[in-house]
Amino acid sequence: MLIAAKQLRVLTQHIQTDALHKYFKVVIAHDEADPSQPDAAFCFCDLPRQEFRYRDTVVITNLSQLGHCFFDDPGGGLRSRQWVEDPQSGEWVRIVVVYEGSREVAGFYNPATHTLVATDWVHDAFSAPAIHHIAAVMKWKRRQEPGSPPGKILLGADPEWEAWDPRRREVVRPDPQEDCFSNDDFGEVGIDGSGTVPEARPKPTSDPEELYWRIKMLALEWEHRTKKRVCLAGHRYPIGAHIHVGAEDGYQLEGPFQMFVDAVDSQVGFLLRLSGNARGDYRQRRAWRLQPYGLEYRTLPSAVLALEDLAVWAIRVIHAVAKGERPPRRDQKITNLFNEVLEAKNSGRPFSFDLKDLEKTAALPELILRDEWAREWQAWASELNSSGRVLRDALLFGFAENRGDVTNDDAIAQAQGWGLIAYDHPSSIRPAIGLPRSVRMAWDANMASLIEARLIQLGVLRPRD
């Protein structure tokens, strides 16, 4: 068992209760209580009725990983114009923190009774490191913790990929409206903060293999919907396979996380060499980000996802270290898989899952609506394109767009069966299906069925199962 892994532990219930319970027998939040009670911590979101006369001030500096914790606002919380002495509980020590250049009152502590009165900041998900730091300065002793079974370690991710357009034969920026979706079974696909690449956001799971498959299923569905391809090379945009480590509902993870990250880096850090040419400053070890549920491990490049066995092995290492277990070893198989991806990365070519060379991958056929169509027609075409029934490209256009080739005459259109004709169109897309404007702007399910039947006859669509 790795020593560093022992530092990552699962705590029960709410973080302010867990962190404070390490030092105080009683922890009460948002309740009327007697601040003279010994061995107790009280958390107020407003001014407590009992006021305090403090004899000293302790200034706390060098707080790290605090996030955006709330300290009492000027004139509110524990700040008061008057201080009166409480003869029963003795004198208090004011705790002041220096945070982001300002001095804030974090609470009051009575050494005689070991009593703490604090404001709402202890409720923040990022407050545990601050509580432990203040405890060290104030010399609070840890209580003996009762043994309790830990919660499950959950894994999440938001791996990024480049959007490869097989028609243009290049990486393109994703469309923030058309290239995002949700899937009830696996999660969702969105656009990363820079707006340059899509990213999968799978639902969390405690199974490393399941996490990989949720990522891949979201990626494949994205390809199906967008007709673009997932590119994992990262030679144009910096992309990473960020893995999130958290806990099930009712639990929180506690650091120090840097020791955990170092332990993971020692096992999978060599995979950093698979980073694409565009990763730049993101290509570094010890890359991680604090999250409310735990942390986000950011060392891995997206190219790791190209081969399933390599990706699952890396995720299993992260999971094992988080649980304090011995991680799976790096054997010759993993080394061989790493070398395969490294060779693809060094080639400079765009590649996808299973190291598929995207420059040699043909675009999926699709129905193309050439001009303005009613929303219902757009939805109809989109459904057909995502059905997997489209066998070859076809252009659907309006007669008014092609004067000289076809007349925009409703009588002629009706004589030819709603204008469903096929001919060589100047766009070079064959066949082309023409509809007069009066038809295409008036959605009708029967007309859609007629068009679908014509497309089947022309070999554009495969019949429904």
ABEGO torsion letter per residue (X at the ends): XBAAAAABBBBBEBAAAAAAAAABABBBBGBBBBAABBGBBBBBABBBABBBBBABBBBBBGBBGAEBBBBBBBGBEABBABBBBBAAAEBBBBBBBBBGGBBBBAEBBBAAAGBBBBBAAAABAAAAAAAAAAAAAAGBBBBBBBBBBBBBBBBBBBBBBBBBBAAAGBBBBBBAAAABBBBAAAEBBBBBAAGABBBBBBBBBABAAAAAAAAAAAAAAAAAAAGBBBBAAGAABBBBBBBBBBBBBGBBBBOBAAAAAAAAAAAAAAAAAABBAAAEAABBBGBBBBBAAEBBBAABBAAAAABAAAAAAAAAAAAAAAAGBBBBBBBAAAAAAAAAAAAAAAAGBBBBBGGBBAAABBBBBBBBBABBBBAAAAAAAAAAAAAGABABBBBBBBAAAABGABBBBAAAAAAAGGGBBBBBBAAGBOBBBBBBAAAAABBBAAAAAAAAAAAAAAGABBBBX
